[in-house]
């Protein structure tokens, strides 16, 4: 492989892939791991994620049912990226601890 092709493979192509990856997610932010686990159980037992977010999340996104919209790698805290860009879509993940508190994350879409 020529040096130019090697450079492209290592740098340009990887950068393009990183920026082309997008995900949409919603979350619930609470102050304790115990509350986070209790809310996760409620959702797994049939409660609507958006309603739980509106009732309990301390994030301003709670008004939209926890919807964070679409974003790419590096636009959220690293703990979010690890889950959102690697774990299963359509499942509730967490608790995920960040400097803000404890989150439940639901990946709604990833491309």
Buried (B, 14 or more C-beta within 10 A) or exposed (E): EEEEEEEEEEEEEEEEEEEEBBBBBBBBBBEEEEBBBEBBEBBEEEEEBBEBBBEBBEBEBBEBBBBBEBBBBEBBEEBBBEBBBEBEEEEBBBBBEBEEBBBBBBBBEBE
